[in-house]
């Protein structure tokens, strides 16, 4: 029924818009407003105003209806059950409701008690009533809103101002949702991190050199007390990120310079989309490529050279990750270089500079803030990658800067700690939130650095 209701909202909005626009056209055809004033707003704004007045009450009702109506229907279904089938805890409640919903939808529950059918019948009846009530009340509110707004329309009515005010409120609400979502994520991770630090010393976590998160499940088990020194994870994350940027940085920047300054329009039209295809390849595909092709190649090459190369190495993961993030550097850098005013190029050429000198002395300094932002975005993407590291670098928390050895990263350990049935009150699970908070702080520092660089160099080329 929710889908039907949304379709009804769309139809009501379209109908109200057409009616309001038609009325606005009638005002325009009739001529000027009383007193000789011209019509204030275009007919389309009259239509938008009526559409907003009709749809807004329906949308508000839907937002208020969704949290409470299902709960009310569930309560009515449970109250229709025989007394001995009424659940006494949350687990029984969820199990009983699954049986009721399945039976109400026409399914079969072989092990369901006989009295559950009464709850299913009540659930189906009250759900139907709730759906029809939503549709009827929504239609009534739409009519009230439409009638109230239609009486306000006149040639001198400031429909444009009202519509723009509504648009501003919608934009503000969207911005608030984005900001509040970020704040909610930060605080949710922060609270769990503080819980972890109440169980494990923060200085041992940030500066400890041994990572072994295995803990004893029962009190009578021996060993596996857990060691949460995160320095090996930070070192592995940094190592793989540096290898990836050594690949993506030069290749991405040089390809952007070539496509922006040297390539013909035909070559650019082919090369740029092909290069950006890399951004659309799933990371698991890159992981398979790293594990099945790149890692064996590096291991075999190392053996020929007499080097001891692990089957899973930071070098394999970093190389493939660098290929994956090339489009982040090249595409953004290309757009930034193309945004440099042509007058700067012409002035350089007029002074007798060559093309390469113009690129080095004029274009790249002018585009530096954007290029730095592209590099920071690529670094953040490399730090947050998981699948490639899991498949090509392994899970071993080794403290090493040797790219030929197996390492792990922060994101891989977060994934590992939260996979499967876990107790969310143990230090092992809570350590994942601490790692996430550190990772969030690291990306925040990167964004701050990029912002400072942009602010420092932007004014020189305004």
C-alpha positions in Angstrom: 0.0 0.0 0.0 2.9 2.4 0.6 3.8 2.2 -3.1 0.1 2.9 -4.1 0.1 5.8 -1.7 3.3 7.2 -3.2 1.8 6.8 -6.7 -1.3 8.6 -5.5 0.9 11.5 -4.2 2.6 11.8 -7.6 -0.8 11.8 -9.4 -2.2 14.4 -6.9 0.9 16.6 -7.4 0.7 16.4 -11.1 -3.0 17.2 -11.1 -2.6 20.1 -8.7 0.3 21.5 -10.7 -1.8 21.4 -14.0 -4.8 23.0 -12.2 -2.7 25.8 -10.7 -0.8 26.4 -13.9 -4.1 26.6 -15.8 -5.4 29.1 -13.3 -2.2 31.1 -13.7 -2.6 31.1 -17.5 -6.1 32.3 -17.0 -4.8 35.2 -14.9 -2.2 36.1 -17.5 -4.8 36.0 -20.4 -7.2 38.2 -18.4 -4.5 40.9 -18.3 -3.3 43.0 -15.4 -4.3 42.6 -11.8 -6.7 45.0 -10.1 -5.2 48.5 -9.8 -3.1 48.1 -12.9 -0.4 46.0 -11.4 1.2 43.3 -13.5 1.0 39.6 -12.6 3.6 38.8 -10.0 4.5 35.2 -10.7 4.6 33.0 -13.8 1.8 30.4 -14.2 4.2 27.6 -13.5 4.8 29.0 -10.0 1.0 28.9 -9.3 1.1 25.3 -10.4 4.0 24.4 -8.1 2.4 26.2 -5.2 -0.8 24.2 -5.5 1.2 20.9 -6.0 3.2 21.6 -2.8 0.0 22.5 -0.8 -1.6 19.2 -1.9 1.3 16.9 -1.6 3.0 18.2 1.6 0.1 17.1 4.0 0.1 13.7 2.3 3.9 13.3 2.8 3.7 14.5 6.4 1.0 12.0 7.1 3.0 9.2 5.6 6.1 10.1 7.7 4.0 10.1 10.8 2.1 6.9 9.8 5.0 4.6 9.1 6.5 4.4 12.6 3.1 3.9 14.5 0.7 2.0 12.2 2.8 -1.2 11.9 3.2 -1.2 15.7 -0.5 -0.8 16.2 -1.4 -3.6 13.8 1.1 -5.9 15.5 -0.4 -5.1 18.9 -3.9 -6.0 17.6 -2.7 -9.2 16.1 -1.0 -10.3 19.3 -4.0 -9.4 21.4 -6.1 -11.7 19.3 -4.0 -14.7 20.2 -5.1 -17.2 22.9 -3.6 -16.4 26.3 -1.1 -19.3 26.3 0.3 -18.1 22.9 1.0 -14.5 23.9 4.8 -14.0 23.9 6.5 -13.1 27.1 9.8 -11.8 25.8 11.2 -10.2 22.7 12.5 -13.4 21.1 9.1 -15.1 21.4 7.5 -11.9 20.1 9.6 -11.8 16.9 9.1 -15.6 16.3 5.3 -15.3 16.8 5.1 -12.3 14.5 7.0 -14.1 11.8 4.4 -16.9 12.0 1.5 -14.4 12.0 2.9 -12.5 9.0 3.6 -15.7 7.0 0.0 -17.0 7.6 -1.5 -13.5 6.8 0.3 -13.5 3.5 -1.1 -16.9 2.6 2.0 -18.9 3.4 2.3 -22.1 5.4 3.9 -22.6 8.8 3.9 -26.3 9.5 4.8 -26.1 13.2 2.6 -23.1 14.1 0.1 -23.7 16.9 -3.6 -23.7 16.0 -4.4 -20.4 17.7 -1.9 -18.5 15.6 -4.4 -18.3 12.7 -6.6 -16.0 14.8 -3.7 -13.6 15.1 -3.0 -13.9 11.4 -6.7 -13.1 10.6 -6.6 -10.1 12.9 -3.3 -8.9 11.4 -4.6 -9.1 7.9 -7.8 -7.3 8.9 -6.1 -4.4 10.8 -3.4 -4.1 8.1 -6.1 -3.6 5.4 -7.9 -1.1 7.6 -4.7 0.8 8.3 -3.8 0.9 4.6 -7.3 2.2 3.6 -7.3 4.7 6.4 -3.9 6.0 5.2 -5.2 6.4 1.7 -8.5 8.1 2.8 -6.9 10.5 5.3 -4.2 11.3 2.8 -6.7 12.1 0.1 -8.7 14.2 2.5 -5.6 16.2 3.6 -4.7 16.7 -0.1 -8.1 18.1 -0.8 -8.0 20.5 2.2 -4.5 21.7 1.2 -5.5 22.1 -2.4 -8.7 24.0 -1.5 -6.8 26.3 0.9 -4.1 27.1 -1.6 -6.5 27.6 -4.5 -8.4 30.3 -2.6 -5.2 32.2 -2.2 -4.3 32.4 -5.9 -4.7 35.7 -7.6 -2.8 37.7 -10.2 -0.9 39.6 -7.5 -0.3 36.5 -5.3 3.5 36.0 -4.7 3.5 32.3 -5.6 7.2 32.4 -6.7 8.2 33.6 -3.2 6.3 30.9 -1.5 7.6 28.2 -3.7 11.2 29.4 -3.4 10.7 29.4 0.4 9.6 25.8 0.3 12.6 24.9 -1.9 14.9 26.6 0.6 13.4 24.6 3.5 13.8 21.3 1.6 17.4 22.1 0.8 18.0 23.0 4.4 16.4 19.8 5.6 18.6 17.8 3.2 21.7 19.5 4.5 20.6 18.9 8.1 20.1 15.2 7.4 23.6 14.9 5.9 25.1 16.8 8.9 23.1 14.9 11.5 23.9 11.6 9.9 27.6 12.4 10.1 27.3 13.5 13.7 25.3 10.4 14.5 28.0 8.2 13.0 30.8 10.0 14.9 29.0 9.7 18.3 28.0 6.1 17.8 31.6 5.1 17.0 32.9 7.4 19.8 30.7 5.9 22.5 31.7 2.3 21.6 35.4 3.4 21.4 35.1 4.8 25.0 33.7 1.5 26.1 36.6 -0.3 24.6 39.1 2.1 26.3 37.4 1.4 29.6 38.3 -2.3 29.1 41.7 -1.9 27.5 44.3 0.9 28.0 44.2 3.5 25.2 48.0 3.9 25.2 48.5 0.2 24.7 46.1 0.3 21.8 47.6 3.3 20.1 51.3 2.4 20.7 51.2 -1.4 21.2 53.4 -3.5 18.8 51.4 -6.8 18.9 48.0 -7.4 17.4 46.2 -10.6 18.4 42.6 -9.9 19.1 41.6 -13.5 20.0 40.0 -13.6 23.4 38.6 -16.4 25.6 34.9 -16.9 25.3 34.4 -18.5 28.7 36.1 -17.8 32.0 37.5 -21.3 32.3 39.4 -21.1 29.0 43.1 -20.6 29.2 45.1 -18.2 27.1 43.9 -16.0 24.3 43.5 -13.0 26.5 43.8 -10.6 23.6 46.4 -8.1 22.6 45.2 -5.0 20.8 48.3 -3.1 19.9 47.3 -1.4 16.7 50.7 -0.2 15.4 51.1 -3.2 13.0 47.7 -2.3 11.5 48.7 1.4 11.1 52.0 0.3 9.5 50.3 -2.1 7.1 47.7 0.5 6.1 50.4 3.1 5.5 52.6 0.7 3.6 49.9 -0.4 1.2 48.6 3.2 0.8 52.1 4.4 -0.1 52.6 1.7 -2.7 49.2 2.5 -4.2 49.9 6.2 -4.4 53.4 5.6 -6.0 51.4 3.8 -8.8 48.3 6.0 -9.0 49.9 9.4 -8.4 52.4 9.7 -11.3 50.3 7.7 -13.7 47.1 9.5 -12.9 48.7 13.0 -12.9 50.7 12.4 -16.1 47.7 11.0 -17.9 45.6 14.0 -16.9 48.3 16.3 -18.2 48.4 14.5 -21.5 44.7 14.4 -22.0 44.2 18.0 -21.0 47.2 19.6 -22.9 48.5 17.2 -25.5 45.8 14.8 -26.7 43.7 15.6 -29.6 39.9 15.8 -29.1 39.5 12.4 -30.7 42.1 10.7 -28.6 40.7 12.4 -25.5 37.2 11.3 -26.3 38.4 7.6 -26.4 41.1 7.6 -23.7 39.2 9.4 -20.9 36.1 7.1 -20.8 38.3 4.0 -21.1 40.4 5.2 -18.2 37.4 6.0 -16.1 36.0 2.5 -16.6 38.5 1.4 -13.9 36.5 3.3 -11.4 33.5 1.1 -12.1 35.1 -2.3 -11.8 34.1 -4.0 -8.5 36.8 -4.2 -6.0 36.4 -7.9 -5.6 37.4 -8.2 -9.3 40.6 -6.3 -8.5 41.1 -8.6 -5.5 40.8 -11.7 -7.7 43.3 -10.2 -10.2 45.7 -9.4 -7.4 45.4 -12.9 -5.8 45.5 -15.0 -8.9 47.7 -13.0 -11.3 49.8 -10.3 -9.6 50.7 -12.0 -6.4 52.0 -15.2 -8.1 53.9 -13.1 -10.6 55.6 -11.2 -7.9 56.4 -14.4 -6.0 57.9 -16.1 -9.0 59.9 -13.0 -10.0 61.2 -12.8 -6.4 62.3 -16.4 -6.4 64.2 -15.9 -9.7 66.0 -13.0 -8.0 66.7 -14.9 -4.9 64.2 -13.0 -2.7 61.9 -14.4 -0.1 58.4 -13.3 -1.2 55.3 -14.2 0.8 52.4 -15.7 -1.1 50.4 -12.7 0.1 52.3 -9.5 0.1 51.8 -5.8 0.5 53.4 -5.2 -2.9 50.7 -7.2 -4.7 47.8 -5.4 -2.9 49.4 -2.0 -3.3 50.1 -2.3 -7.0 46.5 -3.5 -7.8 45.0 -0.9 -5.5 47.1 1.8 -7.2 45.6 0.7 -10.6 42.2 0.9 -9.1 42.5 4.5 -7.9 44.1 5.9 -11.0 40.8 7.3 -12.2 40.4 9.3 -8.9 43.6 11.1 -9.6 43.4 11.4 -13.4 39.8 12.4 -13.8 39.8 15.1 -11.1 43.2 16.4 -12.1 42.1 16.6 -15.7 39.0 18.6 -14.8 41.1 20.9 -12.6 43.7 21.5 -15.3 41.0 22.2 -17.9 39.5 24.7 -15.5 42.6 26.9 -15.5 41.8 30.0 -17.5 43.1 30.1 -21.1 44.4 33.6 -20.5 47.1 32.2 -18.2 48.3 29.9 -21.0 48.1 32.7 -23.6 50.1 35.0 -21.3 52.8 32.4 -20.9 53.0 31.7 -24.6 53.2 35.5 -25.2 56.2 35.7 -22.9 58.0 33.1 -25.1 57.5 30.0 -22.9 57.2 26.6 -24.4 54.3 24.3 -23.8 56.2 22.2 -21.3 57.4 25.3 -19.5 53.8 26.6 -19.4 52.6 23.4 -17.9 55.3 23.3 -15.2 55.4 27.0 -14.4 51.8 28.2 -14.9 49.2 25.4 -15.3 50.3 23.0 -12.5 50.8 25.8 -9.9 47.4 27.2 -10.8 45.7 23.8 -10.6 47.7 22.8 -7.4 44.7 23.0 -5.0 42.5 20.8 -7.1 45.4 18.3 -7.7 46.1 18.1 -4.0 42.4 17.5 -3.4 42.4 14.7 -6.0 45.4 13.1 -4.3 43.8 13.3 -0.9 40.6 11.7 -2.2 42.7 8.9 -3.7 44.6 8.4 -0.4 41.3 8.2 1.5 40.0 5.7 -1.0 43.2 3.6 -0.6 43.0 3.7 3.2 39.4 2.5 3.1 39.8 -0.4 0.7 39.2 -3.9 2.1 38.6 -6.6 -0.5 41.9 -6.2 -2.3 43.9 -6.4 0.9 41.9 -9.4 2.2 42.6 -11.3 -1.0 46.1 -10.2 -1.8 47.8 -9.1 1.5 46.3 -11.5 4.0 45.2 -11.1 7.7 48.5 -11.3 9.5 49.2 -8.4 11.7 52.9 -8.2 11.0 54.9 -5.1 12.1 57.0 -4.6 9.0 57.7 -2.2 6.2 59.0 -4.9 3.8 56.6 -4.8 0.9 57.4 -8.5 0.1 55.8 -9.7 3.4 52.2 -10.2 4.3 50.5 -7.4 6.2 47.0 -6.3 7.1 45.1 -3.0 7.4 42.7 -1.3 9.7 39.7 -1.9 7.5 40.5 -5.6 7.0 40.6 -6.1 10.8 37.3 -4.2 11.3 35.7 -6.6 8.8 37.3 -9.6 10.4 36.3 -8.6 14.0 32.6 -8.0 13.1 32.0 -11.1 10.9 29.9 -13.9 12.4 28.1 -14.1 15.7 29.9 -11.8 18.1 29.4 -10.6 21.6 29.2 -6.8 21.3 30.4 -6.3 24.8 33.8 -7.9 24.5 37.0 -6.1 23.9 37.5 -8.0 20.7 34.4 -6.6 19.1 34.7 -3.2 20.7 38.2 -2.9 19.3 36.7 -2.7 15.8 34.9 0.6 16.8 38.2 1.9 18.1 39.9 1.1 14.8 37.0 2.8 13.0 37.3 5.9 15.1 41.1 6.1 14.4 40.5 5.7 10.7 37.8 8.4 10.8 40.2 10.7 12.6 42.9 10.0 10.0 40.6 10.8 7.1 39.5 14.0 8.9 43.1 15.1 9.2 43.7 14.4 5.5 40.6 16.5 4.6 41.8 19.3 6.9 45.3 19.3 5.2 43.7 19.4 1.8 41.4 22.3 2.8 44.3 24.3 4.2 46.3 23.8 1.0 43.3 24.9 -1.1 42.8 28.0 1.0 46.5 28.9 0.9 46.9 28.8 -2.9 43.4 29.6 -4.2 43.6 33.4 -3.9 46.7 33.6 -6.1 44.7 32.6 -9.2 41.3 34.1 -8.6 
